[in-house]
């Protein structure tokens, strides 16, 4: 049977989609290749959030096609995901050797279309049409990694976004919000737990908007909190996380859930994007700096140990030095455990792309460097406070930087590296923290106690 290699760019949603497509293809008899050079089929799952991500994928595909012409002339290559959705046939016009362009609502058709292409029944296929019910079509999970069952898993609970932030292309590439049912999601989670998964991350473009148009409030609880409660009841599941939320969805019921539901990890990713109310309004973020700080205060009052991360955009059109200073001050005031900083990138047909007062690239670079330094300073202080403490981690597998060491995460989402081996995978372990870097903790291997 044919072999396939899938390379993923972008967010956890893309990782989950790639995992599902891979599992679907394996179920159809495909094997997974170790590299694109060894594969009969190469698929790039793409991201459109920033221009750099698109250019990286386009350049990668050009390289793959160039190698294939020399070494594997029958190799089938394709784009999936957000760039495939937004550009469609344009990708084949630009790169005529591309065989498949598969949109964000068509992942479940990957095996069907690849069979057609490999058999020579079609020369190329482009499918970016919307498909009703696509949010519930793929449930497969690739449960093996380096010979061991997965300890953690992503579960997609919804597709799409209705927020329409002025800088974001996601509502165009993923479509409007569509939520799966609670019983369907719980059933998938139960299957994963039965296979050995101990931690589940619920995924959505704005995950805490889940079901708000379809599932009524119950006892004052939103549909999203109702879903977390239902997943919480699954026997054998140890941890629940979710990403990526929007600050607007942090109602009191969700804040209270952190203190009430023991499996819900003390970790919150709240993308703030800017510390300036003026810029937030231009971004159409529908909250203020003051409201964001109020949410942080409520979360830390409910769960003092909570870890808080964020996303920030530097160089949004019209951002003044005063606006940027307000972002710097917000970082210090909140004390984020981690932050992902992005240089503003205009996206086609978004309102921000047409806004005047574009920021010069050299100014964006300089502000990015200053914010990066501030984030590192705050992160170093937050992580250093763990030195000498004993923390519980769920061991996920070998460290990405050193296969001889193992890694896991605390409940508040701190990465911990320690000297261990494969037998520790999937274990809840207590480690004493010996040292810390800006965003990583290191456990003392002499104090390792299995639960």
DRENMAR-634471 format. One line per field, with one value per residue (C-alpha): residue number from 1; residue in three letters; y negated, z, x. Coordinates in pm, whole numbers. Each point is the difference from the previous one (the first is absolute). Layout:
# DRENMAR-634471
n: [NUM, ...]
res: [ala, ...]
py: [Y, ...]
pz: [Z, ...]
px: [X, ...]
# end
This chain:
# DRENMAR-634471
n: [1, 2, 3, 4, 5, 6, 7, 8, 9, 10, 11, 12, 13, 14, 15, 16, 17, 18, 19, 20, 21, 22, 23, 24, 25, 26, 27, 28, 29, 30, 31, 32, 33, 34, 35, 36, 37, 38, 39, 40, 41, 42, 43, 44, 45, 46, 47, 48, 49, 50, 51, 52, 53, 54, 55, 56, 57, 58, 59, 60, 61, 62, 63, 64, 65, 66, 67, 68, 69, 70, 71, 72, 73, 74, 75, 76, 77, 78, 79, 80, 81, 82, 83, 84, 85, 86, 87, 88, 89, 90, 91, 92, 93, 94, 95, 96, 97, 98, 99, 100, 101, 102, 103, 104, 105, 106, 107, 108, 109, 110, 111, 112, 113, 114, 115, 116, 117, 118, 119, 120, 121, 122, 123, 124, 125, 126, 127, 128, 129, 130, 131, 132, 133, 134, 135, 136, 137, 138, 139, 140, 141, 142, 143, 144, 145, 146, 147, 148, 149, 150, 151, 152, 153, 154, 155, 156, 157, 158, 159, 160, 161, 162, 163, 164, 165, 166, 167, 168, 169, 170, 171, 172, 173, 174, 175, 176, 177, 178, 179, 180, 181, 182, 183, 184, 185, 186, 187, 188, 189, 190, 191, 192, 193, 194, 195, 196, 197, 198, 199, 200, 201, 202, 203, 204, 205, 206, 207, 208, 209, 210, 211, 212, 213, 214, 215, 216, 217, 218, 219, 220, 221, 222, 223, 224, 225, 226, 227, 228, 229, 230, 231, 232, 233, 234, 235, 236, 237, 238, 239, 240, 241, 242, 243, 244, 245, 246, 247, 248, 249, 250, 251, 252, 253, 254, 255, 256, 257, 258, 259, 260, 261, 262, 263, 264, 265, 266, 267, 268, 269, 270, 271, 272, 273, 274, 275, 276, 277, 278, 279, 280, 281, 282, 283, 284, 285, 286, 287, 288, 289, 290, 291, 292, 293, 294, 295, 296, 297, 298, 299, 300, 301, 302, 303, 304, 305, 306, 307, 308, 309, 310, 311, 312, 313, 314, 315, 316, 317, 318, 319, 320, 321, 322, 323, 324, 325, 326, 327, 328, 329, 330, 331, 332, 333, 334, 335, 336, 337, 338, 339, 340, 341, 342, 343, 344, 345, 346, 347, 348, 349, 350, 351, 352, 353, 354, 355, 356, 357, 358, 359, 360, 361, 362, 363, 364, 365, 366, 367, 368, 369, 370, 371, 372, 373, 374, 375, 376, 377, 378, 379, 380, 381, 382, 383, 384, 385, 386, 387, 388, 389, 390, 391, 392, 393, 394, 395, 396, 397, 398, 399, 400, 401, 402, 403, 404, 405, 406, 407, 408, 409, 410, 411, 412, 413, 414, 415, 416, 417, 418, 419, 420, 421, 422, 423, 424, 425, 426, 427, 428, 429, 430, 431, 432, 433, 434, 435, 436, 437, 438, 439, 440, 441, 442, 443, 444, 445, 446, 447, 448, 449, 450, 451]
res: [unk, unk, unk, unk, unk, unk, unk, unk, unk, unk, unk, unk, unk, unk, unk, unk, unk, unk, unk, unk, unk, unk, unk, unk, unk, unk, unk, unk, unk, unk, unk, unk, unk, unk, unk, unk, unk, unk, unk, unk, unk, unk, unk, unk, unk, unk, unk, unk, unk, unk, unk, unk, unk, unk, unk, unk, unk, unk, unk, unk, unk, unk, unk, unk, unk, unk, unk, unk, unk, unk, unk, unk, unk, unk, unk, unk, unk, unk, unk, unk, unk, unk, unk, unk, unk, unk, unk, unk, unk, unk, unk, unk, unk, unk, unk, unk, unk, unk, unk, unk, unk, unk, unk, unk, unk, unk, unk, unk, unk, unk, unk, unk, unk, unk, unk, unk, unk, unk, unk, unk, unk, unk, unk, unk, unk, unk, unk, unk, unk, unk, unk, unk, unk, unk, unk, unk, unk, unk, unk, unk, unk, unk, unk, unk, unk, unk, unk, unk, unk, unk, unk, unk, unk, unk, unk, unk, unk, unk, unk, unk, unk, unk, unk, unk, unk, unk, unk, unk, unk, unk, unk, unk, unk, unk, unk, unk, unk, unk, unk, unk, unk, unk, unk, unk, unk, unk, unk, unk, unk, unk, unk, unk, unk, unk, unk, unk, unk, unk, unk, unk, unk, unk, unk, unk, unk, unk, unk, unk, unk, unk, unk, unk, unk, unk, unk, unk, unk, unk, unk, unk, unk, unk, unk, unk, unk, unk, unk, unk, unk, unk, unk, unk, unk, unk, unk, unk, unk, unk, unk, unk, unk, unk, unk, unk, unk, unk, unk, unk, unk, unk, unk, unk, unk, unk, unk, unk, unk, unk, unk, unk, unk, unk, unk, unk, unk, unk, unk, unk, unk, unk, unk, unk, unk, unk, unk, unk, unk, unk, unk, unk, unk, unk, unk, unk, unk, unk, unk, unk, unk, unk, unk, unk, unk, unk, unk, unk, unk, unk, unk, unk, unk, unk, unk, unk, unk, unk, unk, unk, unk, unk, unk, unk, unk, unk, unk, unk, unk, unk, unk, unk, unk, unk, unk, unk, unk, unk, unk, unk, unk, unk, unk, unk, unk, unk, unk, unk, unk, unk, unk, unk, unk, unk, unk, unk, unk, unk, unk, unk, unk, unk, unk, unk, unk, unk, unk, unk, unk, unk, unk, unk, unk, unk, unk, unk, unk, unk, unk, unk, unk, unk, unk, unk, unk, unk, unk, unk, unk, unk, unk, unk, unk, unk, unk, unk, unk, unk, unk, unk, unk, unk, unk, unk, unk, unk, unk, unk, unk, unk, unk, unk, unk, unk, unk, unk, unk, unk, unk, unk, unk, unk, unk, unk, unk, unk, unk, unk, unk, unk, unk, unk, unk, unk, unk, unk, unk, unk, unk, unk, unk, unk, unk, unk, unk, unk, unk, unk, unk, unk, unk, unk, unk, unk, unk, unk, unk, unk, unk, unk, unk, unk, unk]
py: [0, -363, -190, -355, -282, -294, -321, -240, -376, -214, 60, 295, 22, 71, 259, 169, -9, 154, 269, 83, 15, 221, 239, 6, 92, 265, 154, 20, 188, -283, 2, -305, -101, -139, -284, -153, 159, 348, -66, 79, -285, -328, -229, -343, -110, -377, -312, -342, -204, -171, -52, 161, 328, 1, -82, 272, 260, -120, 14, 344, 129, -141, 188, 324, -26, -70, 310, 215, -78, 139, 291, 87, -121, 184, -160, -160, -336, -217, -291, 29, -245, -374, -116, 267, -134, -365, 43, 305, 49, -290, 242, 231, -298, -105, 353, 215, 319, -13, 280, -72, -310, 99, -261, -14, 170, 285, 183, 310, 33, 27, 379, -5, -270, 152, 333, -181, -174, 304, 210, -266, -54, -372, -225, -253, -72, -329, 14, -297, 4, -23, 327, 17, 215, -4, -90, 358, 200, 96, 160, 211, -50, 121, 168, 108, -200, 152, 336, -110, -96, -370, -148, -319, -69, -291, 18, -248, -114, -258, -160, -359, -345, -281, -262, -174, -174, -251, 163, 362, 218, 302, -75, 17, 315, 194, -137, -86, 175, 356, 205, 375, 148, 70, 375, 29, -175, 201, 323, -92, -90, 332, 189, -190, 61, 371, 8, -151, -377, -178, -365, -149, -348, -132, -199, -277, -326, -175, 304, -170, -105, 367, 68, -343, -16, 363, 101, -207, -106, 256, -107, -313, 201, -59, 280, 6, 52, 268, 175, -20, 147, 288, 77, -32, 299, 238, 260, 37, -351, -202, -341, -235, -303, -221, -242, -251, -215, -365, -227, -77, 361, -6, -31, 61, 356, 85, -173, 193, 328, -24, 11, 263, 259, 182, 132, -346, -108, -331, -151, -274, -130, -345, -174, -371, -120, -354, -193, -311, -57, -205, 284, 261, -195, -18, 376, 57, 200, -107, -33, -263, 16, -47, 292, 222, -82, 69, 352, 62, -112, 230, 298, -50, -49, 326, 193, -173, 251, -56, -43, -271, -35, -237, -111, -352, -172, -264, -266, -1, -289, -326, 134, -294, 8, -78, 296, 225, -128, 104, 352, 7, -115, 258, 280, -115, -55, 342, 196, 244, 341, 10, -212, 55, -317, -56, -273, -136, 151, -136, 270, -27, -142, -67, -352, -62, 53, -313, -213, -304, -78, 316, 44, 7, 342, -129, -141, 333, 183, -236, 25, 376, 19, -219, 201, 326, -120, -97, 336, 183, -208, 72, 367, 51, -139, 211, 320, -67, -10, 377, 87, 210, 92, 345, 13, 269, 60, 228, 152, -38, 145, -84, -361, -162, -123, 312, 349, 123, -212, 6, -284, -72, -286, -122, -62, -372, 84, -41, 223, 217, 195, 279, 301, 296, 267, 140, 186, -337, -96, -44, -16, -269, -82, -227, -182, -247, -299, -54, -289, -211, -181, -263, 249, 346, 171, 276, 273, 164, 367, 105, -83, 185, 156, 180, -46]
pz: [0, -52, 268, 109, 169, 153, 105, 218, 33, 252, 298, 209, -216, -298, 201, 86, -365, -117, 266, -113, -370, 78, 205, -273, -260, 222, 49, -381, -23, -51, 191, 154, -158, 205, -247, -319, -198, 91, -48, -288, 121, 163, 155, 148, 253, -25, 205, -121, 319, -114, -338, 117, 66, -352, -162, 200, -120, -362, 5, 159, -268, -274, 151, 26, -363, -113, 178, -121, -364, 49, 234, 22, -310, 101, 345, 80, 181, 149, 221, 280, 253, 24, -288, -219, 98, -64, -324, -158, -368, 11, 160, -301, -235, 187, 41, -284, 138, 312, -17, 288, 172, 294, 196, 373, -24, -219, 208, 17, -379, -7, -47, -268, -203, 38, -127, -309, -60, 62, -236, -269, -26, 58, -75, 277, 256, 165, 262, 227, 9, 329, 123, 257, 301, -70, 364, 102, -293, 119, 339, -70, 218, -75, 332, -55, 26, 15, 76, 299, 48, 29, 346, -118, -281, -170, -49, -241, 143, -264, -323, -118, 156, 12, 167, -310, 160, -255, -36, -29, -304, 201, -44, -376, 6, 266, -57, 261, 337, -8, 320, 53, 254, 356, -24, -318, 160, 321, -200, -180, 331, 157, -292, 41, 377, -56, -228, 266, -40, 337, -108, -256, -149, -139, -319, -178, -177, 290, 215, 273, -258, -29, -48, 107, -283, 26, 368, 256, 340, 273, 364, -114, -179, -360, -257, 30, 376, -46, -243, 242, 274, -227, -96, 367, 81, -218, 220, -57, -134, 213, -166, -218, -186, -272, -265, -148, 184, -27, 304, -80, 85, 352, 191, 372, -63, -177, 264, 272, -188, 58, 376, -11, -257, 112, -347, -162, 2, 156, -331, -212, -339, -45, -322, 88, -329, 132, 327, -163, 2, -318, -185, 147, -145, -341, 22, 86, 309, 189, 341, 168, 188, 321, -76, -83, 332, 179, -153, 112, 355, 14, -129, 250, 282, -90, -69, 134, -168, -348, -286, -249, -355, -280, -361, -92, -339, -53, -268, -65, -237, 190, 310, 161, 241, 278, -107, 6, 342, 127, -129, 178, 324, -30, -30, 322, 180, -87, 35, -284, 38, -375, -302, -373, -186, -361, -239, -173, -344, -235, -123, -325, 26, 376, 117, 159, -334, -132, 308, -40, 221, -72, 239, -154, 16, 187, 269, 26, 37, 272, 196, -39, 150, 297, 68, -34, 264, 234, -47, 72, 314, 133, -104, 168, 328, -18, -70, 252, 273, -51, 91, 317, -35, -67, -296, -164, -371, -258, -197, -373, -149, -93, 6, -345, 48, 161, -56, 305, 229, 60, 16, 138, 113, 332, 44, -47, -334, 88, -203, 223, -126, 202, -34, -61, -254, -204, 296, 147, -299, 106, 371, 241, 182, 278, -71, 205, -216, 3, -244, -250, -329, -147, -92, 112, 337, 75, 251, 232, -112, 351, 124, -228, 164, -212, 112]
px: [0, 109, 189, -86, 189, -190, 173, -197, 23, -189, -224, -116, -311, 224, 191, -329, -113, 329, -26, -354, 92, 301, -214, -265, 262, 161, -345, -26, 329, 249, 328, 167, 331, 286, 67, -133, 285, -130, -373, -232, -226, 108, -261, 71, -263, 21, -61, -118, 17, 322, 158, 323, -183, -142, 333, 174, -252, 22, 380, -8, -235, 224, 295, -200, -112, 356, 130, -291, 73, 349, -65, -374, -185, -319, -17, -338, 21, -271, -96, -256, -139, -37, 220, -158, -340, 82, 196, -164, 78, 244, 249, -7, 21, 314, 142, -144, 157, -218, -257, -237, -140, -220, -198, -69, -340, 125, 261, -221, 23, 380, 12, -269, 177, 347, -131, -129, 333, 219, -214, 34, -376, 47, 295, -66, -272, -98, -276, -58, -380, -186, -147, -277, 86, 374, 73, -87, 134, 349, 56, 306, 306, 347, 70, 356, 317, 348, -157, -207, -359, -76, -48, -169, -245, -174, -376, -159, -334, -93, 110, -3, -12, -258, 218, 146, 295, 122, 344, -113, -69, -127, -375, 61, 214, -192, -351, -267, -21, -134, -5, -14, -241, 106, -78, 210, 298, -27, -14, 323, 167, -106, 154, 325, 15, -69, 306, 227, -38, 12, -26, -240, 19, -329, 59, -187, 76, -177, -45, -204, -260, -90, -370, -119, -257, -110, 14, -193, 130, -58, 13, 182, 270, 100, 12, 380, -6, -267, 236, 295, -220, -101, 362, 99, -221, 203, 163, 374, 51, 243, 23, -205, 135, -146, 122, -34, -254, -100, -14, -365, -87, 141, -325, -25, -119, 327, 211, -183, 54, 375, -50, -277, 115, 313, 93, -7, 364, 96, 104, -157, 108, -157, 107, 6, 163, 61, 6, -148, -376, 30, 174, -235, -292, 171, 51, -367, 94, -321, 168, 214, 327, -197, -232, 298, 165, -329, -8, 360, -84, -304, 197, 283, -249, -174, 323, 316, 236, -143, 247, -93, 129, -98, 44, 114, 20, 268, -31, -373, -88, -10, 176, 179, 290, -248, -216, 303, 105, -343, 65, 335, -159, -280, 258, 163, -331, -143, 322, -66, 161, 48, -88, 7, 98, -96, 106, -309, -46, -269, -236, -193, -354, 19, -99, 339, 175, -175, 66, 227, 300, 195, 292, 347, 164, 304, -232, -183, 331, 120, -324, -4, 351, -97, -314, 193, 246, -284, -174, 326, 56, -348, 10, 337, -134, -318, 194, 277, -263, -44, 359, 0, -366, -142, -239, -209, 49, -158, 289, -63, 318, 361, 115, -5, 357, 148, -142, 191, -219, -375, -247, -344, -221, -124, -370, 71, 167, 368, 231, 222, 303, 162, 229, -229, -86, -285, -154, -98, -219, -362, 86, -110, 323, 118, 327, 198, 96, 374, 39, -192, 53, -231, -273, 120, 37, 252, -81, 248, 25, 95, -351, -237, -305, -257, -357]
# end
